[in-house]
């Protein structure tokens, strides 16, 4: 649990990536909270994509291409949360 009154200085590239998802953290917003939310949205998109594939909306090859596209929209998921702040 984050300490009360703690502030965080997010790296500019992290703020840019978060903003692309509509997330504008305050200085008091813990990075772990942002990552948890972002992870939920990321997983939701992947599950939705999987369901569309299962309903034969597109081929297996196209499914793989689309999964890669989703992953590229969430680069923060591959960066440890400890590296999000200064």
Secondary structure as UniProt FT lines:
FT   TURN            4..5
FT   HELIX           12..19
FT   TURN            20..22
FT   TURN            27..28
FT   HELIX           31..54
FT   TURN            55..56
FT   HELIX           60..73
FT   HELIX           75..78
FT   HELIX           81..83
//
